[in-house]
Amino acid sequence: MASNRLRISFLGGGNMAAALIGGLCERGFAGADLQALDPSDACRANLASRFGVRTVAQVDERFLDCDVIVLAVKPQTMKEALVPLCGKLTTQLVISIAAGLRMADIARWMGGHRLLVRAMPNTPALIGAGVTGLCADASVDADGRAATARVLEAVGSVVWVADEAQMDGVTAVSGSGPAYVFHFIEALEAAGRGLGFDEATARKLAIETVLGAARLAAASDEAPGVLRERVTSKGGTTAAALASMAEAGFFDAVVGGVRAAEARGRELGIELGRG
C-alpha cells in the first residue's frame, strides 16, 4: 500500500462508481489499474467505452488482484453481492460507500475481513463537488487511510470521524443535505414566481443566489452567522424576511429535520445489518 500506484476494483458500476472512476482518471490514474463488476451489460459497456477500464460480470481472480475494493452496490443487495468475496480477501483495503451499513456487518458478510473503511459521499460528488465522511476500522493503518482519501478526493473533499456512530450524523448533514438545499431552492424559486418572474428567471435568481452565497461562505473565515448579519440592516428587507422565517420556525425545522434523518439512519443500520 506504500506505493503511489493503486489498483482499484469496483463492486458495482452505477452512478457513484462511474463518478469515482471518472475522477480518478482525471487525476492521472491509468484505466488499466481500474476495473468494475456489474451484472448489467449496458453498464459495463458504458464504463469500458468512457474510461477504458476492464469490466466483468462476476468476481474472478483478476478482480481480486488489487489493492482496493470499493463496494458500490445498494445497501439492500450488499449481503448477497459480498458472497463471492467471502473468505477470499487478504490484504485488500475495502471501502464501502453503501449508506447505513455498519462495518461490523460488512466485515461479517466478508468472512471477518476487517481492513475496512466506511464512506458516506453525497450526490454533488457526481460533478466532483462532493464531501465524503470517512471512518476506518482500527486495523486500517496510515497508508490505508491515505489510500482511501486518494480515492474519495477524486470527487471532492473528505472529512474523517473517529467514532462510527457519527457516520449517521454525516449522513444526516451532508449525505441528505443536498435535498435540503434543493428544497430551499424550490421555495425561493416559487417565491420568485409569486412575485411575477417567469420560471426561467425565478430559477436563475434562486440557484445563482444559493451558489454565490455558498461560495462566499466557503471563501470567508467568518462564521455564516456573521455573514448573515452583514446582509441584515436593522428595519430593512432582509430583517423582515428573517423575522418572518423565525416566526415560522425555519431554523428549528432544519435542525429538527437533520436530527430526524440521523435517527432514521441508526434505525436503517440495524435493519440492513440483520442476517
Backbone bond lengths (Angstrom), bond angles and torsions (degrees), N, CA, C in turn:
res aa  C-N    CA-C-N  psi(-1)  N-CA   C-N-CA  omega(-1)  CA-C   N-CA-C  phi
1 M - - - 1.471 - - 1.521 111.40 -
2 A 1.327 117.66 -14.33 1.454 120.93 -177.96 1.521 112.11 -71.92
3 S 1.359 117.75 -21.29 1.457 121.78 179.58 1.519 110.41 -66.53
4 N 1.358 115.99 150.79 1.457 120.07 177.14 1.523 111.51 -72.13
5 R 1.344 116.31 -20.41 1.457 120.12 179.67 1.525 109.73 -80.31
6 L 1.315 115.74 134.53 1.453 120.96 176.06 1.523 108.99 -125.74
7 R 1.317 115.66 127.43 1.463 121.15 173.95 1.527 106.77 -101.12
8 I 1.332 115.59 120.55 1.467 120.25 -169.46 1.529 109.96 -122.83
9 S 1.321 115.54 129.97 1.464 122.09 174.86 1.525 108.89 -112.11
10 F 1.322 116.42 134.45 1.462 122.09 179.58 1.524 109.25 -106.96
11 L 1.318 116.09 121.99 1.455 121.52 173.21 1.520 106.86 -91.29
12 G 1.316 116.21 96.74 1.460 122.14 -171.91 1.516 109.61 112.48
13 G 1.328 116.02 134.72 1.467 119.52 -175.83 1.512 114.00 -125.64
14 G 1.334 116.88 32.62 1.458 121.68 -179.06 1.514 113.77 -75.93
15 N 1.339 115.76 -160.66 1.462 120.90 -173.30 1.523 113.78 -60.80
16 M 1.343 117.17 -43.48 1.457 118.86 -177.66 1.527 111.30 -70.48
17 A 1.334 116.70 -38.25 1.460 119.76 176.08 1.524 110.08 -62.50
18 A 1.331 116.27 -42.82 1.462 120.04 178.93 1.526 111.14 -63.05
19 A 1.335 117.08 -39.46 1.467 120.67 178.01 1.527 110.50 -62.80
20 L 1.335 116.84 -44.06 1.452 120.65 179.28 1.526 111.45 -65.08
21 I 1.313 116.66 -44.40 1.464 120.00 179.24 1.527 110.09 -61.97
22 G 1.336 116.65 -44.53 1.453 119.85 178.29 1.516 112.23 -61.82
23 G 1.338 116.60 -43.11 1.463 120.44 178.69 1.518 112.29 -64.18
24 L 1.318 116.38 -40.03 1.466 120.08 178.62 1.524 111.06 -65.34
25 C 1.324 116.74 -41.37 1.465 120.06 178.22 1.528 110.95 -62.59
26 E 1.342 116.25 -40.07 1.462 120.22 178.12 1.520 111.48 -64.25
27 R 1.330 116.93 -27.13 1.464 121.34 179.58 1.517 112.84 -90.09
28 G 1.311 117.37 9.29 1.465 120.93 173.03 1.511 116.11 100.24
29 F 1.326 117.98 3.02 1.455 119.44 176.06 1.522 109.14 -68.82
30 A 1.322 116.13 138.92 1.459 120.81 179.05 1.523 109.94 -80.13
31 G 1.326 115.66 139.51 1.448 119.67 177.15 1.513 112.32 -57.16
32 A 1.327 116.59 -29.96 1.460 121.28 -179.52 1.521 112.43 -66.78
33 D 1.337 117.08 -19.45 1.466 120.74 179.98 1.530 112.26 -94.01
34 L 1.336 116.70 1.96 1.452 121.27 -178.06 1.524 109.51 -122.10
35 Q 1.320 116.08 140.58 1.459 120.26 175.28 1.519 109.08 -147.41
36 A 1.321 115.15 156.71 1.460 119.75 -176.71 1.520 110.49 -139.08
37 L 1.322 114.43 142.79 1.462 121.56 176.29 1.518 108.88 -112.24
38 D 1.319 115.82 129.65 1.456 120.58 175.81 1.527 108.31 -156.69
39 P 1.324 117.89 138.83 1.460 119.70 -179.35 1.531 114.10 -72.24
40 S 1.327 117.51 -15.73 1.458 121.28 -176.94 1.525 111.49 -83.04
41 D 1.332 116.74 123.65 1.464 121.19 177.40 1.526 110.60 -60.34
42 A 1.338 116.24 -42.89 1.464 120.44 -178.21 1.519 111.31 -64.43
43 C 1.326 116.68 -40.80 1.464 120.94 179.88 1.523 110.53 -64.20
44 R 1.326 116.72 -45.03 1.468 120.21 179.82 1.530 110.92 -63.21
45 A 1.318 116.19 -42.65 1.465 119.85 -179.89 1.522 110.96 -63.18
46 N 1.315 116.77 -39.53 1.464 121.51 179.68 1.525 111.04 -62.69
47 L 1.338 117.10 -47.77 1.466 120.67 -178.97 1.522 111.52 -65.19
48 A 1.326 115.89 -41.59 1.464 119.44 -179.19 1.525 111.44 -64.72
49 S 1.339 117.04 -41.77 1.466 120.02 -177.71 1.523 112.10 -73.49
50 R 1.331 117.34 -36.84 1.461 120.61 -177.81 1.521 113.17 -75.31
51 F 1.341 116.61 -39.72 1.461 119.15 -169.68 1.532 114.13 -122.27
52 G 1.312 117.87 -6.01 1.458 120.19 179.31 1.510 113.66 68.53
53 V 1.330 116.89 28.54 1.467 120.28 -179.28 1.529 110.00 -94.34
54 R 1.309 115.78 157.19 1.456 120.87 174.77 1.521 108.51 -74.19
55 T 1.310 116.71 137.02 1.461 120.52 177.31 1.527 109.49 -127.66
56 V 1.324 115.74 145.92 1.462 121.38 -179.71 1.529 109.22 -139.02
57 A 1.332 115.23 158.78 1.453 120.46 179.41 1.517 112.10 -95.14
58 Q 1.331 117.75 -15.39 1.454 121.45 178.97 1.520 110.10 -152.20
59 V 1.315 115.66 162.08 1.472 121.61 -177.39 1.526 110.12 -65.91
60 D 1.352 115.40 131.25 1.457 121.17 172.76 1.522 108.51 -133.51
61 E 1.313 117.27 178.93 1.466 120.94 -176.44 1.523 111.79 -60.64
62 R 1.312 117.10 -38.95 1.461 119.84 -178.72 1.521 111.11 -66.84
63 F 1.332 116.85 -36.80 1.464 120.08 177.86 1.526 110.44 -60.10
64 L 1.327 116.48 -38.54 1.464 121.40 -178.95 1.523 112.88 -79.28
65 D 1.337 117.46 -14.00 1.465 121.36 -179.48 1.521 109.09 -83.87
66 C 1.323 115.78 76.47 1.456 121.16 -174.70 1.528 109.50 -151.42
67 D 1.331 115.37 172.16 1.468 120.82 176.73 1.526 111.60 -94.13
68 V 1.331 115.59 -33.44 1.471 121.40 -174.38 1.522 109.53 -134.12
69 I 1.319 115.91 136.94 1.456 121.53 171.07 1.526 107.64 -117.69
70 V 1.322 116.74 124.10 1.456 122.07 177.99 1.531 108.15 -100.62
71 L 1.318 116.02 120.51 1.459 121.46 178.33 1.519 108.52 -87.47
72 A 1.335 116.08 105.56 1.461 121.51 -173.96 1.522 110.91 -123.68
73 V 1.327 116.10 41.30 1.465 121.04 175.64 1.521 108.90 -107.65
74 K 1.307 116.50 165.42 1.466 120.91 -178.63 1.537 110.09 -65.38
75 P 1.324 117.08 143.58 1.469 120.03 -179.35 1.525 113.16 -53.76
76 Q 1.324 116.17 -37.70 1.463 120.62 -176.52 1.527 112.52 -67.07
77 T 1.339 117.67 -22.38 1.465 120.91 -178.53 1.526 112.96 -109.36
78 M 1.337 116.81 5.55 1.457 120.31 -174.38 1.532 112.70 -62.37
79 K 1.313 117.66 -46.66 1.462 120.76 -176.72 1.517 110.88 -55.69
80 E 1.320 116.35 -47.45 1.465 120.84 179.57 1.523 111.49 -66.03
81 A 1.344 116.53 -39.99 1.466 120.41 -177.56 1.521 112.48 -65.99
82 L 1.345 116.58 -26.30 1.465 120.27 -177.37 1.524 113.55 -85.08
83 V 1.311 117.70 -8.06 1.474 120.25 -178.75 1.532 111.81 -54.28
84 P 1.356 120.08 -45.30 1.468 119.47 -179.64 1.532 114.47 -66.98
85 L 1.345 117.38 -15.11 1.464 120.79 179.70 1.528 112.34 -93.69
86 C 1.315 116.60 -19.40 1.460 121.58 -173.27 1.521 111.77 -58.30
87 G 1.329 115.73 121.75 1.456 121.70 178.57 1.511 114.74 80.57
88 K 1.341 118.54 0.24 1.465 121.18 -176.40 1.529 113.36 -108.34
89 L 1.336 117.17 -2.75 1.458 120.12 -177.05 1.522 110.81 -94.30
90 T 1.327 115.70 144.00 1.471 121.04 -179.19 1.527 110.00 -125.33
91 T 1.321 116.64 -80.34 1.471 120.70 -175.97 1.528 112.84 -105.85
92 Q 1.324 117.92 2.58 1.467 120.07 -176.97 1.538 110.58 -67.92
93 L 1.321 115.10 135.74 1.456 121.07 170.85 1.520 107.48 -82.72
94 V 1.320 117.56 130.05 1.459 121.88 -179.50 1.528 109.02 -110.25
95 I 1.323 115.69 127.48 1.467 122.14 177.64 1.518 107.81 -115.88
96 S 1.332 116.64 120.23 1.456 120.90 178.14 1.515 110.25 -101.25
97 I 1.344 116.26 126.57 1.462 120.02 174.98 1.527 110.06 -108.85
98 A 1.338 115.94 18.94 1.462 121.06 179.07 1.526 109.70 -82.22
99 A 1.308 116.90 121.22 1.462 121.45 -176.49 1.525 111.16 -63.75
100 G 1.333 115.33 135.67 1.452 121.52 170.67 1.504 117.06 88.77
101 L 1.320 118.27 -27.86 1.464 120.22 -174.96 1.521 111.94 -72.51
102 R 1.343 116.22 128.37 1.462 121.81 179.19 1.523 111.00 -77.04
103 M 1.328 115.12 149.71 1.461 119.85 -179.75 1.526 111.85 -62.03
104 A 1.325 117.67 -36.79 1.463 120.34 -179.17 1.523 111.06 -61.43
105 D 1.331 117.42 -39.01 1.462 120.93 179.66 1.523 111.02 -71.22
106 I 1.334 116.57 -42.96 1.464 119.98 178.42 1.522 110.15 -61.90
107 A 1.329 116.58 -44.63 1.463 120.56 179.19 1.522 110.82 -61.03
108 R 1.304 117.04 -41.36 1.468 120.56 179.13 1.520 110.79 -62.41
109 W 1.330 116.88 -42.06 1.468 120.49 179.70 1.526 111.70 -69.62
110 M 1.343 117.26 -19.34 1.462 120.60 177.62 1.533 111.55 -94.85
111 G 1.319 117.47 10.64 1.452 120.17 178.36 1.509 113.99 81.31
112 G 1.352 116.58 22.44 1.459 120.45 177.00 1.510 114.67 98.07
113 H 1.307 118.63 5.39 1.475 121.80 178.95 1.528 109.37 -67.71
114 R 1.339 117.19 121.88 1.466 121.07 -172.15 1.526 114.55 -109.16
115 L 1.332 118.96 -3.76 1.465 119.96 178.12 1.532 107.65 -75.29
116 L 1.314 114.43 80.64 1.458 120.69 -165.45 1.519 111.77 -137.89
117 V 1.331 115.05 138.14 1.465 122.26 174.03 1.519 107.83 -126.13
118 R 1.312 115.49 133.10 1.461 120.71 175.55 1.523 108.66 -97.10
119 A 1.332 116.58 130.74 1.463 121.82 -177.64 1.514 110.80 -125.73
120 M 1.336 116.16 142.47 1.460 121.38 176.19 1.516 109.18 -127.25
121 P 1.353 117.40 89.23 1.468 119.46 175.21 1.529 109.78 -81.77
122 N 1.321 116.46 170.57 1.462 119.40 174.62 1.522 109.86 -123.98
123 T 1.318 117.16 169.88 1.459 120.08 -170.33 1.531 115.64 -63.95
124 P 1.348 121.27 -26.60 1.462 117.63 173.92 1.532 113.70 -59.84
125 A 1.340 116.51 -12.34 1.468 119.84 173.42 1.525 110.69 -58.89
126 L 1.321 117.04 -25.59 1.462 120.88 -179.29 1.523 111.87 -63.65
127 I 1.346 117.76 -20.46 1.471 121.21 175.93 1.524 110.61 -117.45
128 G 1.343 116.69 19.43 1.465 120.52 177.57 1.505 114.75 76.03
129 A 1.345 117.53 16.75 1.463 121.46 -176.54 1.524 111.71 -120.91
130 G 1.315 117.09 28.65 1.450 120.69 -176.64 1.510 113.51 -86.02
131 V 1.321 114.91 173.99 1.452 122.07 168.67 1.523 105.88 -134.61
132 T 1.328 116.49 133.82 1.460 121.51 -174.79 1.515 110.36 -121.33
133 G 1.316 116.24 127.45 1.461 121.21 171.95 1.511 109.36 -84.73
134 L 1.335 116.59 138.21 1.459 121.99 -176.30 1.517 110.92 -129.57
135 C 1.332 116.03 141.30 1.460 121.68 173.94 1.514 107.82 -142.96
136 A 1.324 116.75 127.70 1.460 121.87 -175.46 1.524 112.08 -107.09
137 D 1.308 115.04 145.19 1.464 120.33 170.30 1.535 108.34 -63.76
138 A 1.322 116.40 153.21 1.466 121.04 -177.92 1.522 112.44 -60.19
139 S 1.328 117.83 -22.24 1.466 121.17 -178.24 1.523 112.98 -78.16
140 V 1.330 117.82 -10.73 1.466 121.47 -178.93 1.527 109.10 -83.63
141 D 1.338 116.47 122.99 1.466 120.52 -176.82 1.523 111.10 -87.56
142 A 1.333 115.50 -175.09 1.466 120.76 -176.96 1.524 111.66 -61.98
143 D 1.343 117.05 -38.31 1.464 119.74 178.10 1.522 110.55 -63.60
144 G 1.333 116.57 -40.09 1.461 120.43 178.88 1.515 111.93 -64.66
145 R 1.321 116.67 -40.26 1.463 120.01 177.86 1.525 110.69 -66.64
146 A 1.338 116.40 -39.12 1.465 120.12 178.53 1.526 110.69 -65.17
147 A 1.339 116.37 -39.80 1.464 120.32 178.65 1.527 110.34 -64.45
148 T 1.323 116.44 -41.08 1.466 120.83 178.12 1.524 110.50 -60.39
149 A 1.324 116.39 -46.08 1.464 120.24 179.52 1.526 111.05 -60.84
150 R 1.337 117.13 -39.89 1.471 119.91 178.91 1.524 110.84 -60.34
151 V 1.314 116.58 -41.15 1.464 120.33 -178.52 1.529 110.67 -67.58
152 L 1.332 117.69 -50.93 1.468 120.29 -174.19 1.517 113.03 -77.04
153 E 1.323 118.06 -26.06 1.467 119.53 177.06 1.527 111.78 -69.87
154 A 1.322 116.64 -8.59 1.460 119.93 174.83 1.516 111.77 -66.54
155 V 1.349 117.08 -17.52 1.471 120.08 179.94 1.530 112.25 -123.75
156 G 1.329 117.88 18.17 1.466 120.17 177.90 1.509 112.09 145.05
157 S 1.322 116.93 -152.11 1.456 122.28 -179.04 1.521 110.30 -99.26
158 V 1.343 116.11 167.00 1.461 120.57 -179.78 1.527 110.08 -130.43
159 V 1.322 115.33 153.37 1.462 123.39 175.98 1.522 107.56 -133.91
160 W 1.332 117.44 127.59 1.458 121.53 178.63 1.527 110.15 -94.43
161 V 1.327 116.31 139.22 1.460 121.37 171.41 1.523 107.67 -121.87
162 A 1.321 116.39 144.68 1.459 120.98 -175.88 1.522 112.61 -83.90
163 D 1.319 116.74 -31.84 1.460 122.36 -175.25 1.524 109.30 -106.60
164 E 1.326 116.89 122.04 1.458 119.76 -177.19 1.529 112.09 -59.74
165 A 1.320 117.89 -28.01 1.463 120.31 178.60 1.527 111.43 -58.43
166 Q 1.345 116.94 -27.38 1.460 120.47 179.30 1.528 112.63 -71.69
167 M 1.337 117.23 -13.22 1.462 119.03 -179.91 1.525 111.70 -65.03
168 D 1.339 116.50 -27.85 1.465 118.68 174.67 1.528 110.14 -66.51
169 G 1.327 116.56 -34.05 1.456 120.81 175.27 1.517 111.84 -69.21
170 V 1.336 116.82 -39.47 1.464 120.56 175.76 1.525 109.67 -59.68
171 T 1.330 115.86 -44.91 1.462 120.61 178.51 1.523 111.04 -59.60
172 A 1.332 115.83 -43.40 1.467 120.62 -176.64 1.522 112.25 -68.10
173 V 1.347 117.03 -38.48 1.468 120.27 -176.44 1.531 111.89 -83.76
174 S 1.341 117.02 -54.87 1.467 119.27 -173.18 1.516 113.88 -103.45
175 G 1.340 118.13 -33.23 1.452 119.16 178.89 1.515 111.37 -65.03
176 S 1.327 116.38 -49.09 1.469 121.64 177.09 1.523 112.36 -86.38
177 G 1.320 116.76 -15.56 1.461 122.51 -173.52 1.521 116.11 -52.16
178 P 1.353 119.19 -41.36 1.464 117.56 179.01 1.519 113.25 -56.02
179 A 1.339 117.24 -33.96 1.472 119.53 178.55 1.521 111.07 -64.31
180 Y 1.343 116.51 -36.88 1.471 118.79 178.39 1.526 109.96 -64.30
181 V 1.327 115.79 -41.67 1.465 120.50 -179.36 1.524 110.27 -66.75
182 F 1.337 116.74 -43.20 1.465 119.72 177.79 1.533 110.57 -60.22
183 H 1.330 115.66 -38.39 1.468 119.63 -179.85 1.532 110.16 -65.94
184 F 1.340 116.76 -39.68 1.461 120.20 177.07 1.528 110.08 -63.65
185 I 1.340 116.59 -41.62 1.466 120.12 177.78 1.525 110.27 -61.51
186 E 1.330 116.23 -40.96 1.470 120.31 176.37 1.520 110.91 -55.87
187 A 1.340 115.32 -46.99 1.469 119.93 -177.49 1.523 111.09 -66.40
188 L 1.331 116.52 -42.01 1.459 120.50 -179.29 1.529 110.43 -65.54
189 E 1.328 115.43 -39.76 1.465 120.14 177.74 1.527 111.11 -64.95
190 A 1.341 116.11 -42.94 1.465 120.21 178.94 1.527 110.77 -61.90
191 A 1.330 116.04 -39.67 1.468 119.34 178.16 1.521 110.32 -63.43
192 G 1.328 116.44 -39.48 1.460 120.29 178.37 1.523 112.18 -63.24
193 R 1.325 115.21 -42.86 1.472 118.25 177.97 1.525 110.56 -63.80
194 G 1.340 114.95 -37.37 1.455 119.06 178.62 1.515 112.79 -64.82
195 L 1.321 116.84 -21.94 1.462 121.28 178.59 1.524 112.07 -92.42
196 G 1.347 116.22 7.05 1.456 119.74 172.86 1.508 116.40 103.46
197 F 1.331 118.31 -1.48 1.464 119.69 178.51 1.531 109.94 -77.17
198 D 1.336 116.25 147.71 1.461 118.60 174.54 1.533 108.82 -71.20
199 E 1.341 116.19 166.71 1.460 120.80 -172.95 1.527 112.63 -59.23
200 A 1.331 117.54 -44.00 1.459 120.86 -177.77 1.526 111.16 -63.99
201 T 1.327 116.66 -42.67 1.463 120.13 -179.40 1.521 111.04 -67.75
202 A 1.343 116.35 -44.60 1.465 119.84 179.15 1.525 111.22 -60.68
203 R 1.333 116.40 -40.65 1.469 119.54 -179.87 1.520 111.11 -66.99
204 K 1.315 117.00 -43.27 1.465 120.00 179.77 1.520 110.96 -62.87
205 L 1.328 117.26 -44.81 1.463 120.75 178.90 1.538 110.33 -59.44
206 A 1.326 117.18 -43.04 1.461 121.06 -177.70 1.522 111.45 -68.17
207 I 1.331 116.94 -51.19 1.467 120.35 -175.75 1.520 111.39 -66.19
208 E 1.321 117.28 -46.29 1.468 119.69 -177.57 1.525 111.38 -66.67
209 T 1.326 117.50 -31.24 1.459 120.49 177.13 1.521 110.90 -67.22
210 V 1.323 116.56 -46.44 1.469 120.19 178.62 1.525 110.45 -64.71
211 L 1.315 117.15 -43.15 1.464 121.24 -179.73 1.525 111.07 -62.63
212 G 1.320 116.72 -45.89 1.455 120.16 -179.36 1.517 112.64 -66.44
213 A 1.343 116.54 -40.99 1.471 119.96 179.04 1.524 110.95 -64.08
214 A 1.331 117.12 -39.80 1.461 120.63 178.73 1.526 110.82 -65.18
215 R 1.320 116.57 -41.07 1.472 119.84 177.89 1.521 110.88 -64.33
216 L 1.327 117.24 -41.09 1.459 121.08 178.58 1.514 110.43 -63.14
217 A 1.335 117.56 -43.66 1.461 121.15 178.84 1.522 110.96 -63.01
218 A 1.340 117.01 -40.01 1.464 121.25 -179.59 1.524 111.50 -67.23
219 A 1.329 116.15 -33.27 1.466 120.28 -176.84 1.525 112.86 -85.12
220 S 1.328 117.33 -12.87 1.462 121.27 -174.70 1.526 111.77 -97.29
221 D 1.321 115.66 147.13 1.470 121.07 173.84 1.529 110.99 -85.58
222 E 1.314 116.77 -7.42 1.463 120.64 -177.24 1.530 111.32 -87.95
223 A 1.304 116.01 151.39 1.454 121.56 179.94 1.524 110.27 -67.27
224 P 1.339 117.51 152.50 1.465 120.00 178.51 1.528 112.91 -55.69
225 G 1.343 117.14 -34.21 1.456 119.97 178.50 1.507 112.46 -62.00
226 V 1.334 116.93 -38.18 1.466 120.97 178.13 1.521 109.96 -67.13
227 L 1.331 116.41 -43.48 1.464 120.18 178.39 1.527 110.57 -61.48
228 R 1.331 116.13 -40.26 1.462 120.15 177.71 1.527 111.12 -60.72
229 E 1.335 116.36 -44.98 1.460 120.72 -178.67 1.525 111.52 -62.25
230 R 1.327 116.42 -32.57 1.467 119.39 -178.58 1.521 112.64 -70.60
231 V 1.317 116.23 -22.63 1.464 119.72 177.56 1.527 110.83 -88.64
232 T 1.325 116.62 -12.41 1.463 121.39 -170.12 1.525 111.95 -103.63
233 S 1.325 117.00 99.27 1.459 121.74 176.05 1.520 109.14 -83.23
234 K 1.318 116.63 139.72 1.461 120.91 179.72 1.524 110.29 -59.05
235 G 1.318 114.88 126.36 1.463 119.76 178.58 1.515 114.21 77.63
236 G 1.350 117.56 6.45 1.456 120.94 -176.94 1.522 113.55 -92.77
237 T 1.341 115.04 -172.45 1.461 121.10 -176.36 1.534 111.96 -66.29
238 T 1.338 115.70 -41.95 1.471 119.08 -178.99 1.518 110.69 -65.16
239 A 1.324 116.18 -41.55 1.467 120.26 178.22 1.517 110.83 -60.49
240 A 1.325 117.07 -39.52 1.465 120.72 179.09 1.529 110.47 -64.50
241 A 1.326 116.48 -42.03 1.467 120.38 179.96 1.527 111.25 -65.95
242 L 1.324 116.68 -45.30 1.461 120.10 -178.54 1.524 111.73 -66.41
243 A 1.332 116.76 -35.67 1.467 119.90 177.57 1.522 110.71 -64.48
244 S 1.326 116.44 -39.65 1.460 120.82 178.19 1.530 110.74 -66.23
245 M 1.327 116.25 -42.09 1.469 120.31 178.57 1.525 111.41 -64.89
246 A 1.324 116.47 -39.47 1.464 120.52 178.88 1.521 110.46 -64.30
247 E 1.327 116.22 -41.06 1.461 120.38 179.45 1.531 110.76 -63.81
248 A 1.337 116.19 -32.18 1.467 121.10 179.32 1.539 111.96 -81.90
249 G 1.350 116.65 -6.05 1.466 119.99 177.38 1.514 114.13 82.57
250 F 1.332 117.37 28.60 1.465 121.78 -175.83 1.528 112.39 -56.71
251 F 1.331 117.61 -53.24 1.459 122.27 -175.73 1.529 110.76 -60.04
252 D 1.323 116.19 -50.18 1.461 120.66 -179.14 1.523 111.76 -65.02
253 A 1.326 116.71 -31.96 1.463 120.20 178.89 1.525 110.57 -65.94
254 V 1.328 116.96 -40.08 1.466 120.29 178.51 1.530 110.44 -65.82
255 V 1.327 116.04 -48.60 1.471 119.99 179.46 1.525 110.32 -60.43
256 G 1.326 116.96 -43.68 1.457 120.85 179.47 1.520 112.14 -64.20
257 G 1.319 116.29 -38.28 1.459 120.15 177.96 1.513 112.30 -63.39
258 V 1.325 116.55 -42.71 1.464 120.69 178.41 1.527 110.22 -63.29
259 R 1.317 116.85 -40.55 1.466 119.85 178.84 1.530 111.22 -65.43
260 A 1.324 116.38 -36.20 1.465 120.16 177.23 1.529 110.63 -65.83
261 A 1.316 116.30 -39.19 1.463 120.64 178.17 1.528 110.39 -65.49
262 E 1.325 116.45 -40.69 1.471 120.22 179.52 1.518 111.01 -63.83
263 A 1.326 116.75 -42.30 1.463 120.73 179.43 1.523 111.00 -65.14
264 R 1.319 116.45 -41.40 1.467 119.89 178.42 1.521 110.62 -66.00
265 G 1.324 117.22 -33.87 1.455 120.57 177.14 1.513 111.97 -61.37
266 R 1.336 116.20 -42.28 1.464 119.90 177.79 1.525 110.65 -63.64
267 E 1.327 116.89 -41.27 1.448 120.74 179.12 1.524 111.44 -63.35
268 L 1.333 116.35 -43.71 1.452 119.90 -178.95 1.528 111.73 -65.60
269 G 1.339 116.49 -35.92 1.458 119.89 177.89 1.519 111.61 -58.60
270 I 1.321 115.19 -41.24 1.465 120.40 178.99 1.529 109.96 -68.42
271 E 1.331 116.11 -44.98 1.453 120.31 -178.12 1.543 111.91 -64.64
272 L 1.316 116.59 -44.80 1.469 121.18 -176.53 1.525 111.82 -70.87
273 G 1.341 116.50 -26.61 1.457 119.59 -175.34 1.509 114.26 -86.02
274 R 1.314 117.62 -0.74 1.465 119.64 -179.94 1.514 110.47 -68.83
275 G 1.325 115.09 147.67 1.446 120.72 175.03 1.501 113.69 96.12
